[in-house]
Amino acid sequence: MAKTALLLLVCLLGALQAQTKKTVFLITDGEGVAGICRQEQVETTNPELRALLTAEINAAVDGLLAGGADEVIVWDGHANSSTLSAQTIHPKAKLVIGGLGRTMLLERGFSAIGFIAQHSKAGVRSGIMAHSYSSLGIQNIRLNGKPVGETETRTMLAGWFNTPVILLTGDVKAAEEMKALVPEAETAAVKEGLARYVCLSMSAAAAQESIREAARRAAAKIGKIQPYKISGPVTIEIEYTTRNSLRIDAAAALGGEVLDDRTIRYAGKDFLDAWTKARMW
């Protein structure tokens, strides 16, 4: 009887510890890295990109752990998940490699998420290499008529799973997008865009220190920042580029409403429903 009671106590304590464990999920990209300002620099074969991005991620992990996070999981989110390496990632972090599907693992119930090296949405003036998911294939994405990019849609997806965004690093315009959604989130703007391929950048060392401090402050806000949620029916419109006209059977095959030669609209009862129909993963 005593052994059974002890076992139950151990299980209860284990479950309680799992619930209180502070795990932060970092979503990475490439265009928002300090010193990266031209298209050829974001190729995954570029050793400078790999080194600079890894250093910024590791600085963020340092800061998150120093600020109170218990675990940091990093997703290699740039260029088909082919930029980061388990050999160089922070020794206390875990690395996710590969496509994550529509939910991006958020059903696991992370304590918070953060964006590292993020760019702004398509069409933003002075946004370094600004685009929404695909600079070659997609002209614009609109949610309920409003232009959105990766920052907004992933923040909304996290909100659907009751997960807050606490951190974003990238260029000034990307930081402004984050602040407009979640004013309490910490940001580190490591470069200012002067034009699409022209930027005024911090040094790598200064950027990494700025990211480290922003991450430390962000971790201290875990449990204090509310998830960003949108309610009610949602429509998502995808406007493809001029060389990407919709296929002949788009309405039937893709399950949306064809608006013109390059634009299709998906309607859902909520964000996740519309997002699932849009197949944006």
C-alpha positions as CSV (number, residue, x, y, z in Angstrom):
1,M,0.0,0.0,0.0
2,A,2.8,2.4,0.9
3,K,4.7,1.5,-2.3
4,T,1.5,2.3,-4.3
5,A,1.1,5.6,-2.6
6,L,4.7,6.5,-3.2
7,L,4.4,5.6,-6.9
8,L,1.4,7.8,-7.3
9,L,3.2,10.6,-5.6
10,V,6.2,10.2,-8.0
11,C,3.9,10.2,-11.0
12,L,2.1,13.3,-9.7
13,L,5.3,15.1,-9.2
14,G,6.5,14.1,-12.6
15,A,3.3,15.4,-14.3
16,L,3.5,18.6,-12.4
17,Q,7.1,19.1,-13.4
18,A,6.2,18.5,-17.1
19,Q,3.5,21.1,-16.9
20,T,5.8,23.7,-15.3
21,K,8.8,23.1,-17.6
22,K,9.5,26.2,-19.7
23,T,10.2,25.1,-23.2
24,V,10.7,27.7,-25.9
25,F,10.4,26.8,-29.6
26,L,12.6,28.9,-32.0
27,I,11.6,29.3,-35.6
28,T,14.6,30.4,-37.7
29,D,15.0,32.0,-41.1
30,G,17.9,33.5,-43.0
31,E,17.1,36.9,-44.4
32,G,17.0,38.6,-41.0
33,V,20.6,37.9,-40.0
34,A,23.0,40.8,-39.4
35,G,25.3,41.4,-42.3
36,I,23.0,39.5,-44.8
37,C,21.6,41.9,-47.3
38,R,21.8,40.4,-50.8
39,Q,19.9,37.4,-52.3
40,E,23.0,35.4,-53.0
41,Q,24.0,35.6,-49.3
42,V,21.0,33.6,-48.2
43,E,22.0,30.5,-50.2
44,T,22.5,27.6,-47.8
45,T,25.9,26.8,-49.4
46,N,27.1,30.2,-48.2
47,P,29.4,29.5,-45.2
48,E,29.1,33.0,-43.9
49,L,25.3,32.7,-43.6
50,R,25.6,29.4,-41.8
51,A,28.1,30.8,-39.4
52,L,26.3,34.1,-38.7
53,L,22.9,32.5,-38.3
54,T,24.2,29.8,-36.0
55,A,25.9,32.4,-33.9
56,E,22.7,34.4,-33.6
57,I,20.7,31.3,-32.7
58,N,23.2,30.3,-30.1
59,A,23.1,33.8,-28.6
60,A,19.3,33.5,-28.3
61,V,19.6,30.1,-26.6
62,D,22.1,31.6,-24.2
63,G,19.8,34.4,-23.3
64,L,16.7,32.3,-23.0
65,L,18.4,29.9,-20.6
66,A,19.8,32.7,-18.6
67,G,16.4,34.3,-18.4
68,G,14.8,31.2,-17.0
69,A,13.8,28.9,-19.8
70,D,14.4,25.2,-19.1
71,E,14.6,23.9,-22.7
72,V,15.1,25.4,-26.2
73,I,14.1,23.6,-29.3
74,V,15.3,25.1,-32.6
75,W,13.7,24.5,-36.0
76,D,15.9,24.9,-39.1
77,G,13.3,26.9,-41.0
78,H,15.3,28.4,-43.8
79,A,15.6,26.9,-47.3
80,N,14.0,23.5,-46.8
81,S,15.6,23.0,-43.4
82,S,19.2,22.7,-44.8
83,T,21.1,25.5,-43.0
84,L,21.9,24.4,-39.5
85,S,24.0,21.6,-38.1
86,A,23.9,19.5,-34.9
87,Q,27.6,19.9,-34.8
88,T,27.5,23.7,-34.3
89,I,24.1,24.3,-32.6
90,H,24.1,25.3,-28.9
91,P,25.0,22.2,-26.9
92,K,22.0,22.7,-24.6
93,A,19.5,23.1,-27.5
94,K,17.7,20.5,-29.6
95,L,17.5,20.8,-33.4
96,V,14.5,20.0,-35.5
97,I,15.3,19.3,-39.2
98,G,12.6,18.8,-41.9
99,G,9.2,20.1,-42.8
100,L,6.8,20.4,-39.9
101,G,3.4,20.3,-41.5
102,R,0.5,22.7,-40.9
103,T,0.7,22.7,-37.1
104,M,4.5,23.3,-36.8
105,L,4.6,21.0,-33.7
106,L,2.6,23.6,-31.7
107,E,0.3,20.8,-30.5
108,R,3.1,19.9,-28.2
109,G,2.2,22.8,-26.0
110,F,5.4,24.9,-25.9
111,S,5.6,27.6,-23.2
112,A,6.4,30.2,-25.9
113,I,7.8,30.6,-29.4
114,G,10.4,33.0,-30.9
115,F,11.5,34.0,-34.3
116,I,15.2,34.3,-35.2
117,A,16.5,36.1,-38.3
118,Q,13.0,37.0,-39.5
119,H,12.2,39.2,-42.5
120,S,9.1,41.3,-43.1
121,K,6.1,40.5,-45.3
122,A,5.9,41.0,-49.0
123,G,5.7,44.6,-50.3
124,V,7.2,46.3,-47.3
125,R,9.4,49.2,-48.3
126,S,12.9,49.0,-46.9
127,G,12.3,45.4,-45.8
128,I,15.4,43.4,-46.5
129,M,14.4,40.7,-49.0
130,A,10.8,41.1,-47.8
131,H,8.5,38.3,-49.0
132,S,5.6,36.1,-47.7
133,Y,6.7,32.4,-47.8
134,S,8.0,32.4,-51.4
135,S,9.7,35.4,-53.0
136,L,9.5,33.7,-56.4
137,G,6.1,32.0,-56.3
138,I,3.8,34.2,-54.1
139,Q,3.1,37.9,-54.6
140,N,0.9,38.4,-51.6
141,I,-1.0,36.6,-48.9
142,R,-4.1,38.3,-47.3
143,L,-5.9,37.2,-44.2
144,N,-9.4,38.7,-44.0
145,G,-8.3,41.2,-46.6
146,K,-5.1,42.3,-44.7
147,P,-1.6,41.5,-46.2
148,V,0.3,39.1,-43.9
149,G,3.6,37.3,-43.9
150,E,5.3,34.5,-41.9
151,T,5.4,36.6,-38.7
152,E,1.6,37.2,-38.6
153,T,0.4,33.8,-39.7
154,R,2.7,31.9,-37.4
155,T,1.8,34.2,-34.5
156,M,-1.8,33.5,-35.2
157,L,-1.2,29.7,-35.5
158,A,0.6,29.8,-32.2
159,G,-2.3,31.7,-30.7
160,W,-4.7,29.0,-31.9
161,F,-2.7,26.5,-29.8
162,N,-2.7,29.0,-26.9
163,T,1.1,29.6,-27.2
164,P,2.5,33.2,-27.0
165,V,5.2,34.8,-29.0
166,I,7.9,36.3,-26.8
167,L,10.8,37.1,-29.1
168,L,11.7,38.2,-32.6
169,T,15.1,39.1,-34.1
170,G,15.6,40.4,-37.7
171,D,15.5,43.7,-39.5
172,V,13.8,46.9,-38.3
173,K,10.6,46.3,-40.4
174,A,10.3,42.7,-39.1
175,A,10.6,44.0,-35.6
176,E,7.9,46.6,-36.3
177,E,5.5,43.8,-37.5
178,M,6.0,41.9,-34.3
179,K,5.4,44.9,-32.1
180,A,2.2,45.7,-33.9
181,L,0.9,42.2,-33.1
182,V,2.4,41.6,-29.7
183,P,3.7,44.9,-28.1
184,E,5.0,43.1,-25.1
185,A,7.3,40.8,-27.1
186,E,11.0,41.5,-27.0
187,T,12.7,42.3,-30.3
188,A,16.3,42.8,-31.5
189,A,16.6,44.7,-34.7
190,V,20.0,43.9,-36.0
191,K,19.9,45.9,-39.2
192,E,18.0,48.7,-41.0
193,G,16.8,48.3,-44.5
194,L,17.6,51.2,-46.9
195,A,16.2,49.3,-49.9
196,R,15.4,45.7,-50.7
197,Y,19.1,44.7,-51.1
198,V,20.7,47.6,-49.2
199,C,21.1,47.6,-45.4
200,L,22.8,49.3,-42.5
201,S,23.9,46.4,-40.3
202,M,25.3,45.9,-36.8
203,S,28.5,44.0,-36.5
204,A,28.1,40.3,-35.8
205,A,29.3,40.6,-32.3
206,A,27.0,43.6,-31.5
207,A,24.0,41.8,-33.0
208,Q,24.7,38.6,-31.1
209,E,24.9,40.6,-27.8
210,S,21.7,42.4,-28.6
211,I,19.9,39.1,-29.3
212,R,21.3,37.5,-26.2
213,E,19.9,40.3,-24.0
214,A,16.5,40.4,-25.8
215,A,16.2,36.7,-25.3
216,R,17.0,36.9,-21.6
217,R,14.3,39.6,-21.2
218,A,11.9,37.5,-23.3
219,A,12.4,34.4,-21.1
220,A,11.6,36.4,-18.0
221,K,8.2,37.2,-19.6
222,I,7.1,33.5,-20.1
223,G,3.6,33.3,-18.6
224,K,3.1,37.0,-18.7
225,I,2.5,37.5,-22.4
226,Q,-0.8,36.4,-23.7
227,P,-1.2,34.4,-27.0
228,Y,-2.3,36.4,-30.0
229,K,-5.7,35.1,-31.0
230,I,-8.2,35.9,-33.7
231,S,-11.8,34.8,-33.5
232,G,-14.5,34.1,-36.0
233,P,-14.5,32.9,-39.6
234,V,-11.2,33.5,-41.5
235,T,-10.5,33.9,-45.2
236,I,-7.0,33.5,-46.7
237,E,-6.2,34.7,-50.2
238,I,-3.0,33.6,-52.0
239,E,-2.0,35.8,-54.9
240,Y,0.7,34.1,-56.9
241,T,3.3,35.8,-59.1
242,T,2.7,36.6,-62.8
243,R,4.4,33.4,-63.9
244,N,2.3,31.2,-61.6
245,S,-1.2,31.3,-63.0
246,L,-3.6,28.9,-61.3
247,R,-4.0,25.5,-62.8
248,I,-7.1,24.8,-65.0
249,D,-8.9,22.8,-62.3
250,A,-7.8,25.0,-59.4
251,A,-11.3,25.5,-57.9
252,A,-12.0,21.8,-57.7
253,A,-8.5,20.5,-57.1
254,L,-7.4,23.1,-54.5
255,G,-10.7,23.5,-52.8
256,G,-10.8,27.3,-52.9
257,E,-12.6,30.1,-54.7
258,V,-10.7,31.4,-57.8
259,L,-10.8,35.2,-57.8
260,D,-8.6,35.8,-60.8
261,D,-5.9,34.2,-62.9
262,R,-3.4,34.2,-60.0
263,T,-5.5,34.5,-56.8
264,I,-7.4,31.9,-54.8
265,R,-9.4,32.3,-51.6
266,Y,-9.9,29.8,-48.8
267,A,-12.6,30.2,-46.2
268,G,-12.6,28.5,-42.8
269,K,-14.6,28.5,-39.5
270,D,-11.4,29.7,-37.7
271,F,-7.8,30.3,-38.4
272,L,-6.6,26.7,-38.4
273,D,-9.4,25.6,-40.6
274,A,-8.6,28.2,-43.2
275,W,-4.9,27.6,-42.9
276,T,-5.4,23.9,-43.4
277,K,-7.4,24.4,-46.6
278,A,-4.8,26.9,-47.9
279,R,-2.1,24.2,-47.5
280,M,0.5,26.7,-46.6
281,W,3.1,24.3,-45.2
